Amino acid sequence: MGRLEGKVAIVTGAGSGFGAGISTAFAAEGCRVLVCDINEVGGKATAKTNPLLLSFHKMDVTKAVDWKATMDMAMQQFGKVDILVNNAGTSYRNKQTVEVTEEEFQKTFDVNVKGVYLGCNAWIPQAIDRKEGGVIINIASVGATRPRPGLVWYNASKGAVWNATKGLASEYGPHQIRVNSICPLVTGTGLFSHFTGMEDTPENRQKFIFNVPMGRIGEVDDVSSACVFMASSEAKFITGVNLEVDGGRCI
Ligand SMILES: NC(=O)c1ccc[n+]([C@@H]2O[C@H](COP(=O)([O-])OP(=O)(O)OC[C@H]3O[C@@H](n4cnc5c(N)ncnc54)[C@H](O)[C@@H]3O)[C@@H](O)[C@H]2O)c1
């Protein structure tokens, strides 16, 4: 029996990187997943890895109307949604903060913060109505608490997610809704070049391990395994936690 057998999840940004890994890891534990992404090609590719349990839904996390359609589709298809993973994220390319344009700032906050706000607003009412609790997992970042030069407003957006995770956990705990964040270290996903300002090559990855006690950058399954744990009943009394999955980088 899988650790998420009988559960239903929405995973955003599931057409690539962590979101794709989280979706396939959830399905491997018996969870049905609505694979959500603005990128149709990536989202469909994720869904194809397990057509029995994964189905793709195109949506933009920054649009309330898309969230309504997503919840409508999930309720119609599955009758409930136990787990919401707010994973979709974006960043401008690492650079001097005074060079970040207003458009880049706005997009970063729209996807990384407004997307989580809209997702929670869309998902929470049905979780309260069902009276069976539920789980929200937000993908934040090590930069939420240990920011470094060049990604100031990206890290600030993750700081907002870090803080909202605790606020949501305290507000919805009485409904048995657990809210936690995972804070990953830099990982070789689609965003690697934006975060580091370098191409994703084995040589460039080596440049980011000097301050990581465990001596490597992140891997997608470091994060997907942590998400399976957080979503499962093994974490049933854990809420309001921002879990660093970073080989010790934040120590
Ligand atoms: N990779 C890292 O080093 C790292 C480290 C810490 C945190 N994160 C966070 O992990 C999360 C996943 O990113 P990733 O590293 O897998 O990058 P990625 O680029 O591989 O995946 C991000 C996905 O989000 C989707 N997306 C972007 N804007 C969207 C929107 N408006 N609506 C719907 N989908 C949208 C993209 O199409 C893409 O498929 C992000 O929140 C990111 O900030 C990544």
The ligand as a MOL file (V3000), in Angstrom:
LIG
                    3D

  0  0  0     0  0            999 V3000
M  V30 BEGIN CTAB
M  V30 COUNTS 44 48 0 0 0
M  V30 BEGIN ATOM
M  V30 1 N 15.9980 24.7580 -8.6490 0
M  V30 2 C 16.4290 25.3890 -7.5940 0
M  V30 3 O 17.6270 25.5820 -7.4040 0
M  V30 4 C 15.4360 25.8760 -6.5720 0
M  V30 5 C 15.9020 26.1830 -5.2770 0
M  V30 6 C 15.0000 26.6480 -4.3410 0
M  V30 7 C 13.6670 26.7850 -4.6730 0
M  V30 8 N 13.2460 26.4850 -5.9460 0 CHG=1
M  V30 9 C 11.8040 26.6250 -6.2350 0
M  V30 10 O 11.3270 25.3980 -6.7290 0
M  V30 11 C 10.1270 25.6240 -7.4560 0
M  V30 12 C 10.1560 24.8220 -8.7510 0
M  V30 13 O 11.1630 25.3540 -9.6060 0
M  V30 14 P 12.1810 24.4320 -10.4300 0
M  V30 15 O 13.5090 24.6640 -9.8400 0
M  V30 16 O 11.6640 23.0550 -10.5300 0 CHG=-1
M  V30 17 O 12.1790 25.2060 -11.8310 0
M  V30 18 P 11.5680 24.8080 -13.2660 0
M  V30 19 O 11.7430 26.0340 -14.0940 0
M  V30 20 O 12.1890 23.5430 -13.7290 0
M  V30 21 O 10.0140 24.5770 -12.9700 0
M  V30 22 C 9.1130 25.6390 -12.7160 0
M  V30 23 C 7.7980 25.3150 -13.3930 0
M  V30 24 O 6.8370 26.3300 -13.0270 0
M  V30 25 C 6.0650 26.6280 -14.1820 0
M  V30 26 N 5.4750 27.9530 -14.0730 0
M  V30 27 C 6.1190 29.1500 -14.1170 0
M  V30 28 N 5.2290 30.1610 -14.0590 0
M  V30 29 C 4.0000 29.5810 -13.9680 0
M  V30 30 C 2.6850 30.1000 -13.8880 0
M  V30 31 N 2.4470 31.4350 -13.9020 0
M  V30 32 N 1.6400 29.2410 -13.8080 0
M  V30 33 C 1.8640 27.8980 -13.8300 0
M  V30 34 N 3.0800 27.3370 -13.9220 0
M  V30 35 C 4.1440 28.1870 -13.9920 0
M  V30 36 C 7.0530 26.5450 -15.3470 0
M  V30 37 O 6.3880 26.3920 -16.5890 0
M  V30 38 C 7.8830 25.3280 -14.9380 0
M  V30 39 O 7.3500 24.1380 -15.4710 0
M  V30 40 C 10.0280 27.1220 -7.6500 0
M  V30 41 O 9.0940 27.6530 -6.7210 0
M  V30 42 C 11.4240 27.6060 -7.3260 0
M  V30 43 O 11.4430 28.9330 -6.9020 0
M  V30 44 C 14.0960 26.0370 -6.8890 0
M  V30 END ATOM
M  V30 BEGIN BOND
M  V30 1 1 1 2
M  V30 2 2 2 3
M  V30 3 1 2 4
M  V30 4 1 4 5
M  V30 5 2 4 44
M  V30 6 2 5 6
M  V30 7 1 6 7
M  V30 8 2 7 8
M  V30 9 1 8 9
M  V30 10 1 8 44
M  V30 11 1 9 10
M  V30 12 1 9 42
M  V30 13 1 10 11
M  V30 14 1 11 12
M  V30 15 1 11 40
M  V30 16 1 12 13
M  V30 17 1 13 14
M  V30 18 2 14 15
M  V30 19 1 14 16
M  V30 20 1 14 17
M  V30 21 1 17 18
M  V30 22 2 18 19
M  V30 23 1 18 20
M  V30 24 1 18 21
M  V30 25 1 21 22
M  V30 26 1 22 23
M  V30 27 1 23 24
M  V30 28 1 23 38
M  V30 29 1 24 25
M  V30 30 1 25 26
M  V30 31 1 25 36
M  V30 32 1 26 27
M  V30 33 1 26 35
M  V30 34 2 27 28
M  V30 35 1 28 29
M  V30 36 1 29 30
M  V30 37 2 29 35
M  V30 38 1 30 31
M  V30 39 2 30 32
M  V30 40 1 32 33
M  V30 41 2 33 34
M  V30 42 1 34 35
M  V30 43 1 36 37
M  V30 44 1 36 38
M  V30 45 1 38 39
M  V30 46 1 40 41
M  V30 47 1 40 42
M  V30 48 1 42 43
M  V30 END BOND
M  V30 END CTAB
M  END
